[in-house]
Amino acid sequence: MRKDEFHLKFFMCVIQSRQLVRTPQRTAGEASTSSMLIPKPPTKTDTLKSLDTLDDPDTVRSIPVFKTEWIMTHEEHHAAKTLGIGKAIAVLTSGGDAQGMNAAVRAVVRVGIFTGARVFFVHEGYQGLVDGGDNIKEATWESVSMMLQLGGTVIGSARCKDFREREGRLRAAYNLVKRGITNLCVIGGDGSLTGADTFRSEWSDLLGDLQKAGKITDEEATKSSYLNIVGLVGSIDNDFCGTDMTIGTDSALHRIMEIVDAITTTAQSHQRTFVLEVMGRHCGYLALVTSLSCGADWVFIPECPPDDDWEEHLCRRLSETRNRGSRLNIIIVAEGAIDKNGKPITSEDIKNLVVKRLGYDTRVTVLGHVQRGGTPSAFDRILGSRMGVEAVMALLEGTPDTPACVVSLSGNQAVRLPLMECVQVTKDVTKAMGEKKFDEALKLRGRSFMNNWEVYKLLAHVRPPVSKSGSHTVAVMNVGAPAAGMNAAVRSTVRIGLIQGNRVLVVHDGFEGLAKGQIEEAGWSYVGGWTGQGGSKLGTKRTLPKKSFEQISANITKFNIQGLVIIGGFEAYTGGLELMEGRKQFDELCIPFVVIPATVSNNVPGSDFSVGADTALNTICTTCDRIKQSAAGTKRRVFIIETMGGYCGYLATMAGLAAGADAAYIFEEPFTIRDLQANVEHLVQKMKTTVKRGLVLRNEKCNENYTTDFIFNLYSEEGKGIFDSRKNVLGHMQQGGSPTPFDRNFATKMGAKAMNWMSGKIKESYRNGRIFANTPDSGCVLGMRKRALLFQPVTELQDQTDFEHRIPKEQWWLKLRPILKILAKYEIDLDTSDHAHLEHITRKRSGEAAV
């Protein structure tokens, strides 16, 4: 079995959200079949609890998911290109546009064609479906080239009144039947998806009317006897219940933060107050995350109206900020912000209040449709691609009894949910707000939304106590290489510590600074403005503590340090292990510590994500976009790009997905000269098409012999007369730049979570007038595992770590690699040996379960 064939077998399991068991990696020279799947007994379908939960497993609502384990053997192998033969798929985008829609369209087209199906564009949304004609065109592989990095939707979107009427839907049905289309992928918001479900429910009656009118034949009606519908949620507001993130939300946050960062500089220059209005008529997600990401003084969102005396509280808050030395104030307002009586709170109302009561120079900026524009972020490209792939599988597996579903993101998995049940929960939120049941609306938004709100309130509304009598002393440090978002984590940790009444120290230059006594006390203003700054303000070094235990112990005693928050990469993790070992010799090291993963390499055991990795990924994508543009202009050119990451291939793999690479070489997936030759031949064939360019990514330590220079020389030699080759080593630019909204928000919540844990652990470890913590759970890594933030003892993570190569032994993102092969048009076979099951949606609210 060829390596490519395995990739697709593996891929089919991944996109169906199945669980996999793999054999150990092959060694050089072994056949690629060594990674075949091992049969595993099936398990019962699970209900995925609390999709919006970020760090709490408690159920706010449970959403049914299609989830099945796969049993796959070589004998069960099915031909790849027969799955879609004889079938046709149409894809349309409807409602408001969102960045990342094009990635989804591209994936639907390419995977659909790959399976043998015919795929059609429906231009201008439902209006194009009603009007027919040239609005419905068959797509080709090349027609979606260079689409990935474009914002908006290239096939157009429009509000359609005609489709709301039965006559319009009758015309739409006629246009589909005449083209043999019985599978429809709709990318849009809840209104668009509701319209699709209505269309599906009426399908049989519509066919009957068309037959009676003589517009379609009996044979056509028989061939089109049922319509499969799959929805993908495209909305920058992130207002759809049942998915962690909607397509376009992350990109909208990028646009907002770019503007906020720019406004911050001018506001500081003139000591101004800025009121920024962002989108969110019924959902305050954009406003809330923006406030956390920029350290705003106040945020107004529709789900949580302010108290009746909010005017006094706001003015007091702004004054206190200025009195601490700040030269600016930032207030974020969602366009749908209201008070407890349902009265709108507008940006102008807030401006007039601040000017009248405080006399501050205040300006209003309404961001408007700039939030919908621009290039999609790396997250939205990967999200759109994964959702598009899963949508095709859902359509091709559909039967007359399969309900319309929506493809959603749950943690790191793509799942299918009942469309109308998700729509109903979404409508329930709006209904609760209309009935002024704001606590219920907040719960329906999910635990993640609630946690965002709680962290915001702590950082923005709670005054730190003046007295620190009886407080604890916690030190914060950065360890390892710099990563964007480290400063946001330090800021959150320091301020939450101060709010709890603790004394917070900052350590410069990591463990080396701790040994040398480079320690100082931090106040509230010390970390002001740190959220949006890249790098490490405290300074960071790779030095480990083992050689300096004596000096470190002395300084722990000197400064009375009772807890340690370590923010960093693999060195922070290994440093934590050394501290645990050092406790046997030095009692001073018996203090609680927690490691917050922060590294562009995303290689810290115990966490699926690290602070800084998203920023590095977006930097790589931006560079690749420009390089692809250059290659498109010169024609017949292949670029080999080297990324960072040490032995961890996370950046190369995810950037490959986000930038549309032809290949991504990583250490975790060994490759041979035959694989390199196959990739070269693939590019030779590609140059014969209209897409005359190539992009290849290489992780910096993927192979000690097949270096970037070697691969460049190989491609140059083998491509003579067909294509030119160029190489780029991106280097340390991947560690720089302002952190992305994800890294700012993630770091802020990680810092808050870590400090809350620390305060509890110090109290728990207080014995005989001193802190003494020597249990395994007193030294932990705080990591995101699927949907939860977990504290995992560093000693328990040792067995999960490949110390030689500084990577975890199991990495979730490896399951996404086969998508690269499919979207790059590799000849692979497909396996579809099982079907998923559907469970019903339930919601649990304050002791009562509703179905």
N, C-alpha and C positions, 0 to 999 in steps of 0.2 A: 504493500500500500504506500503510495507516494505521500510525502509530507503535506502536500496541498490537500490531499484527500482527507487526511486526519484533521487538518485545520477546520474543514467544513463540518465534519462530524462533531468536533468539539464545539464549533460555533453554534450549531443547531441546538445543542444543549444549553448553551449560555443564553441565547436570545429567548428561549422558552422559560428562562428563570429556573432551570433544573439544577440539581446538585450533581457534582462531578467527583469522581475518584480517579486520580492519575497515578501511574507507575512512576518510579524515579526517572530523572532525565537521562537520556542516552549519552553515552560517551562518544568521543570522536570516532567515526568509522562505523558506528552501529546504524542499523536501518532506522528510518524515521518512525517506523511503526511501534517503537518502544513506548510511545505515549498513548497507546490505545486505551480506551475506557474499560475499566473492570466492571463486570456486572455487579449491580447493587440492588438489594431488595427494595421494592417500592414502598413508600410511606403514605400515610393518609394526607389528603390535601389540608394544608394549614390555612388558618385565617391570619392574615398579616395585621397585627395590631397597631393602631395609632400611627398611621403613615406619616403624620406630621411630627411625631415625637423625635426630638433631637437627643435628649439625654434622660428620658424618663420612660420606663416601660409601661407605666400605668395607662390603661386604655381610656382615651377620650372617645374615639370611635374606632370600630373595626371594619375594615374594608375587605371584601372577598377577593381572593386572588386566584388566578390560574397557576397552579404550582404542582408539578409532577416530577418524580425522579425518573431518570432514563436508564433502561437496561439495553446496552448496545453491544453487539458482537459483530464480527466481520461477516458472519452468515446473514445477519439481518440488514445488511447494507442495501440501500435502495439508490437507484439512479438519480442524480441530482436534477437533471434537466427535464424530468417528466412531471415534476410536481405542479408546474403552472401551465403545462401544455393544454391548449383548448380553452384557457380561461383568459379573461381580460379584466384589467384593473384601471380605474380612473382615480386620479388624485386631484383635489382642489383645496385652495386656501380661501377661507371665508372670514368675514368680520374684520376687526382691526388687525393690521399686519404686526408681525413680531420677528425680531432677529432670530435666526435659527430655523425659520420655516423652510428656507431653501435647502438646508442640510437634510431636513426630513423628506422633502420632495425628491432630492437627489438619491437618497437611500431607497425610497419606494420604487423609483424608476429602475435603478440598477439591480436591486435584488429581485424585483419582479421580472425583468428581462432575463436575469440569470437563471431563474427557475423555469423559463420557457413561456411565461405569460406575455401577453401584449399589454402595454401600459400606455395610458392616455393622459395627457394634460387636459384639465378643464380650466381654461383661462377665465378670469374675472369672477371666480367663485360660483355661487349658485346662479347668478345671472347668466354666466356662460353655459351652465347646465340647461337652463331654460331656453336660451336662444339657440343653442346648438351651432351647426355650421362650422366655421373655422375656429370657433371657440373651443372645440374638442378635437385635439390633434394627437396623433400617435407620437410617443416619445422614443428617442433613440439613446443609446449609451452616451454618445458624444454630446447630445443636446443638454445634458446637465453638467457638462464640464465647466470649470471656473465659476460654478454657482455657490460653492461651499462658503466662500468668504464674503458673499454679498449680503447686505441687509435687506429688510423688507421681504417681498415675495415676487420673484421674477415672473410667475404665471398670473399675477394680478389677484386682487381681492376687491369685492364690492358688496355693499348692502343691497339686498334684493327683496323688493316688495312682492314681486311676482311669485316667488317661491312660497310665500306665506299663504297664497291662495291655491286651492285645489287645481285650478286650471293650469297654473304655472307648474305645479308638480306633475301634472299629466303630460305636459310638453317635455319636461325633464325626463320622465320615464320613457317616452317615445325616443328621445335622442340616445338614451342608453341602450335600449333594446335593439335599435337599428345597427348599433355598433357591436352588439354582442357583449356588452359590459354588464356584469352581474356582481362586481366587487367595487365598492366605493370607499376611498380613504379620505376623510374630511379632517382638515387641519384648521382649528379655530377655537373659539370660546364656547361657553355653555349654550349660548343661543344658537350657534351654528350646529352644535352637536345635537341639540334638541330637535332642530329642523331635520337633521339626517334621520333621527329615530322615527319621527313622524312619517317621513318619506318611506322608510322601510315597512312600517306597520300598514301603510296603505298600498303597498306594492301590488298585492294580488288584485285588489279592486281596480287599481289603475290599469293593470294589464287587461282586465275584463272590459273596461270601458274602451280601451284602444282596439280590442278585438271586435267589439260590437260596432265601432265606427269604421271598421275595415282598414285601419291604419297599420296594423301588424297582422301577420299570418298566425295560424294556429301553431305552426312549427316554431316561429319566433317566440311565441308566448311560452311554449313548452321549454325551449332552451333557456329562457330567462325567468323560470318559474319562481325563483326567490332571489332576494338581494342581500348581500352581506355588507354590513357597515362596520367600519372601525374608525374610531376618532383618535386624533392626537390633539392635545391641548396646547394651543398657541395663544398666549396672552401675557403681556408684560406685567400685568397686575398681580400675578400669582394668586388668583382668586378662585381657583377651581379646587374643590375638596376631593381628595382621593389621590393626589400626587404631591410629592415633596416640592417639586419645582415645575412650573410650566415653561414651555419653550419661549424664550425672549426675556424672562425676568432677570436673569443674570446680566445680560447685555444692557438692559435698561438701567440696572444699577451701575454699570460701568459708565454710561453716559452721564448719569446723575453725579457720580463721584468726580468725574473729570471737571464738571462745572463747579461743584462745591469746592474742590481744591483750588480752582482758579479764582473763585470769588473770595476765598479765605485770604489770599495774598493782598487783594485790594482792600478788603475789610480791615485787615491789620494796619495797613498804611494810614487809613483815615479814621481808625477807631469807630467803625460803623457797626450797626446791627443789620443783618440781612435776614429777610423772611423769604424762604424758598418754597414755592408750591410745586409739588410733584403729582403725577397721576395717581389715581386710586379713588374712583368715585364711590365704590362700595367696599374696598379693601385697602387697609393701611399698610400692607406689607412693604411696599417700596419706601414709604416715609419712615417706617419703624427701623428697617435695616439701614437706611441712609443715616438716621440719627445715631445709631450705634457705630456706624463706620466712620463718621466724621466727628463724633463727640459733641453732638448738638446740645444746646442748652434746653431745648424743649421740642416736643413733637406733638402734633395734633392728628389723630386718626379716628375714623368713624366708629371702630369697634369699642374704643375706650374714651368716651367723652371726658373732659376734665371736670373736676369738682366745681361747685357753684361759685366758689371764691377764686377761680383760676386766675383772674386778672391780677389780684393781689399777689398770689403765689408766683406768677410769671415775672412780674416786675421785681419782686424780692430776689428771685433766682438770678435775673440778669444783673442786678446791682451787686450781688455777692460775687458773681464771676468777675465783674470789672474791678471790684475792691481787692480781689486776689492778684491783680496785675494783668489780667487778660485785656487785650486791645480790641476784641471783637465779640459779638454774639451771633450765633446761628440758630434760627428757628425753622424747623421743617414742618410743612403743612400739607396733608393729603387733600386733594381737591374736594373730597367728600366729607371733610371734617365737620363735626356737629357738636353742640353742647348736649347736656342731658335731657333737654326739652325737645331735641331734634332740630333746633335752629342752626343754620349753617354758620360756621366760623370761617370767615374769609381772610385772605392774606392782607387785604386793605384794612380790615377791622383790627388785626393785630398790629399793623404798622401804626395806625392812628392811636392805638392804646399806648404803645411804647413812646411815641413822640410826645403825646399829651402828658403822660405821668412821669416819664424819665428825662425827656428832652434829648434823647439819643438821636444821632443822625441815622435814620433808618431807611432802607431801600427794599423794594419787593422785586423778586425775580420769579417769573412764572416759566417753568421749563418747557411746558407744552410738548409738541410732537418731536422735539429733539430726542426725547427719551425712546422713541420708536426707531430712530434712525441709526446709521452707522454700521460698522462691521460687527458681526456677532462674536461674542466671546468664545473662548475655547470650550467652556462648559456647554454653551448652547449648541455649538457645532456637534459635540460628542452626543449630547442629549438628543438632538434632532436626528442624528444618524442612527442611534440605537433604537429610538422610537419608530423610525421608518422601517427598519429591518423587522422589528417585531410585528408591525402592522401588516406587512406582507404575509408573514407566517400566519397571523390570525385570520386574514382573509382567505388564504388558500386552504386552511383547515376548516373553514366555516361550513356549516350545514344549515338546512332550513330551520332546525331547532336551536341553533346557536343564537343567543341574544346579542344585540349590538353591544360592543364593548369599547372601552377607551383604554389606550395603552398609556401607562403611567410609570413614574419613577418611584421606586420604594428603596430607599437606601442606595445600594449599588446594583439593584436589579430592575429589569424591565418587567412589569406585570400587567395583566389584563384585568380590568374591573368592569362590572355592569354599568353601562353608560348612564342610563336614566337614574339609577340609584345614586350615582355620584352627583348628577345634576340636581337631584332632589336635596341632597345634603347642602350643596352650594346655595340653593334657593332658601333653605332653612336659615342660613346665616343672615341673609338680607331680611328675611321675615322677622327674625329675632331683633335685629336692629330697629326695624320699623315699629315693633311693639315695645321698644325701649328695654328689652331684655339683654342688656349689654354683656353681662357676665356669661350668659348662655352663648351669645355670639362669639365671645372670646374663646370659650371652650370648644366650640364647633370649628374654629380655625385650627385647632390642634395644639398639642403640647409645645411644639417648637415655637409657634407664634407666641404662646403664653410665656415661655422662657425668655424670648427676646424682650417681651414687654417688662418682665420682672427685672432683668438686668438693666434695661434702660432706666427704669424707675430708681433703682439703687444708685446708678451713676449720675443721674440728673436731678433727682428730687430729694435724696436723703442727705442731710448735713452731717459731715464727720464730727464726732464729739470733740469738744475742746480739751477735755482731760483724758489722759491715757493711763490713769491709775489702775493697776491690776491688769494691764494689757500684756500681750505677748509680743515677742520680737521675732519678726520673720524677715529673712533676707531673700533677695531676688537676684538672679544672675543669668547671663547668656553664655552658652558653651557651644563650641564648634564653629562652623562657617556661618557668615551672616545670612539671614533669610528675611525677606520682606514680611512684615507682620510681627516680628519680634517686639518692636516698640509698642505696638498695640497691646500685646500680651502683658508687657511690663506695666503699661499704664493701668490696665484693668486690674492687675494683681495689686499694685500699689494702692489704688483708690478704694478697692473693695476692702483691703486690709485696714486702711485708715477709717473707713465707715464702720468697721467692726470694732474700732477702738484700739487696734494694734499699733505697735511701733514698727515701721517698715524701713528696712535698710536696702540699699542697692549696692551690688558688688561689681566693680569694673574689671574687665578682662578675665572673666570666668574663674576657674579654679586657681589660676595663677594669681589673680587679684585677691582671691580669698586667702591665699597663703601669704601674700605680701601685705595684707591689711588695707587694700584699696577699697575701703568701705565707707559709705556715708549715709546719713539718714535722709529719707525722701519725704517731702510734704506734698500736699495736694497740687500745688502749682509746679512742682518739680517735673511732672510728666505732662504738663499742659501742651497740647498740640502734637503729641507724639503719635497719635493714631495713624495719620496719613504719611508718616515719614518712613522711608525704607532703611535697610541696613540695621545696624545695632548701635543705638545711642550709648549704651553702657560699655560697648567694646566687647569682643568675643574672641576667644582663642581655643585651639584644639587641645591644649594641655590637660592631661588627666590628673586626678588628685593623689594617686597612690604614692608618688615620690615625695609628696609634701604633707603627709598626714600630720606630722608633728606641728608644723607651722599652722596648718588649717585648724587643728584642734585648739591651739593656743588662741587663735583669733575668734573661734566660736565662743570660747570662754570670755575673752576680753570684751567682745561686743554683746555678750549674752544672747547669742543667736539660738532660738528655740525651734526654728523650722526653716526649711530651705526650699525655694521654688526654683527649679533649674529649667530654663527655656533653651532648647537646642536640639541638635541632631543626634547622630549615632554616638558621638563622644559624650553627650549628656546621658544617654542610656548606659554606656559602658562606665562612665564616671559614677553613676548611681550604683552599679554593681560593685565597683571598687569601694564605695562608701559603706556598703553593706558588709563587705569583707573586712574593712578596717574597723568595724565595731568590735571585733574580737580583741583588738589591741588598745583601742582608744574609746573610753566611755563617752568622750565629748562628741563623738560621731553618732551617738545614739539619740538622734533627733529625727523627727519626721521629715521626709523630703518627697517631692513630687516632680516628675519630669513632664514638661509640656513639649511634645514633638514639634520642632521648628527647623526644617531643612528643605532645600529645593529638591533633594534627591528622593524624598518620601520613602525613606528606608528604615524608619524606626520601628522595631517590633512592637506589636500591641496596638497599632493604630493604622487604619486604612488611609488616613490623610494626615499630612503634616502642614503646619503653618509655613507659608512661603512657596509651596509647590504650585499652587494655582497661579501665582504671580509669574513664576518662572515659565510655566506652561504658556501663558498668554504672551510673554516676551518672545518665546520661540515661534509661536503661531504668527505673530506680527512680522517677524523676520522672514518666515517661510512665505507669507503672502507676497511680500515685496520681491522675494527671489523668484517665485512662480510668475509674477508679473513680468519680471525681466526675461525669464525663460520663454514666456509666451510671445514677447516681442521679437526675440532673436530667432525663435523656432529651432527645433531639433537640438535641444540642450537639456542635459541632465545635471542636477545639482546634488552633491553629496554633502549632507549637513551633519556635523558632529555636535551632540548635545552632552550636557553634564549628567551627573547622577552616579558616578562611581561605577559599581557593578550593578546597580539597580536600573532597570530599563523603563521605569515609569514614565519619565519625561519623553523618551524617544517614542514609546508606544502611544501615549495619549496625544502627543503632538502630531504623530503620524495620522491618527484618526481625525484630529481637528483640522489638519492642513491638507488632507487628501494625498498622503504620500503613497508611493508605489511599493515601498518596502521600509521596514524598520528593524535594524539588527540590534539584538540585545543579548546579554550574557545568559539570561534565564532560559532562552530558547536557542540551544547550540545550533550552529549552521556549518556547512562544509563548503568546499570549493564548488561542488555540484549545485548547491543552492545559489551561490553567487552567479554561476553560469546561467541558471534558470532565470534569475532576475534580469540579467543582461538580455537574454533572448526575449523575455517579456517586453522589455523596453524597445527592442528592435521592432517587434510587431506593433507596438503602440505608435511608433513613428510613422507607420504606414497609414494611420488614421488621421483624422483632422486634429487630434490632440497631440501636438508635436513637442512635448516637454515631459520632463520626469523629475521626481523629487524622492530622494532616498535619505533616510535618517539613520545615524549610527550612534549608539550609546558609547561613550568614551572608553569603557573597559569591556566591551562586549566580547573581544577576542584579542589575545596578546599578539597574534600573528597577522590576522586580517585587520590591519590598522586602517585608519582613514586614508592614508597615503596609498596603501596597497589597493584598497577598493577603488580609489580614484584612478590609479594607474590601470587596474583591470578594466574598468568601464571605458577608460580612454582608449585602450588598445582594442578591445572587442567592439567598440562602437565606431571605429574609424570609418569615415565615409557615410555614416548613418546619423550619428549624433556627436556633439561635443560634450565634454564633461567639465564641471567646475566643482570646487570644494570650498566649504566655509566651516571654520571652527568658531562656534559662537562664544565660547569661553565665559568669562565672569560677568558678562552683561546679563546672564541669566539670574545672577544673585542680586542685581540692582533694581532700581526703579521703585516707584510708589506701590505699596501693596494694593492688590485688587480688593473690591468690596467683600468677596468671599473670605480672603485672608484676614481682613480687618475684623469682620464680624466673628469669624471662627476664633481668632486669637482673643478677642474681647471676651467671648463666652468661656473659652478655655481658661483664661486668667481668673475670671470670676468663680468658675467651678473649682479650680485648684485652690484658691484662697478659702473658699467655704469649707472644703475638705480639710485644709490645713488647720483652720481654727478648731474644728471638731477633734482632729487627731491630736493636737497639742493638749487639749483639755483631757482627752482620754489617756494621754501618756504622762500626766502629772502625778508624780508619786514622791512622797516624803520631801516635799518642798522643792522638787526639781523635775525637769523633763527627762524621762528615760524611755526611749522607744527602741526596742530591739526585736520586735516581731516582724515577720516578712511583709505584712500589710502596712507597715509604717514607711516603706519606701516603694513608691508606685510610679508607673507610667500612666498618665491620663490620656487615653486614646479613643478615637471614634471607631467603633466596630459596628458596621452596618447602620443601625438606627440609634445606637446608644453611645453616650460618653461613659466609659468604664475606667475605674481605677484598678490596675493590674499590678501585683507585686513584681518588681524587676526580676527577682529570683525565679519566679514561675515562668518568665518569658525566655529564660536561657535555652530551654529545650526547643524553642521555636525560632532560634537564631542561628544563622550561618555566620559565625564570627570571622572566618577567613575572608569572606567576601562582603561582610558588613551589610547583610540583607536579611529580611525575614525568610524563613523556609517556605512559607505559603503567602502568596500575594494575590489579592482578589482581581486586580486589573489584568492579570494574564488571561483571564477568561474572555477579555474583549479583543485580544489580538487577531483571532480569525476574521473579524469584521474587516480588518485591513485588506485581507486577501480578496474577499468578496467584492468590496467596493473598488478595488484596483483591477478587477476583471481577470482574475486568475481562473484557470480551468480546474475546477474542483467538483467533487461529487457531494451530493446532499443526502442527509439521512432524516427521515421523518417516521420514527418507529413508535410514537406514543402520542396520546392526546391529553389535553389538560382538562381539569374539572372546574366547575364554577360554584362558588358559595355565595350566600346572600349577604348584603350589607347590613350591619347592625350598628347602632349608636348607643353608647352608655352614658347617661347623664344623671348625675346626682342620685344614684341609687335606682334608677329606672332604665330598663333597656327597651329601646324602640326598634322595630324592624321595618 
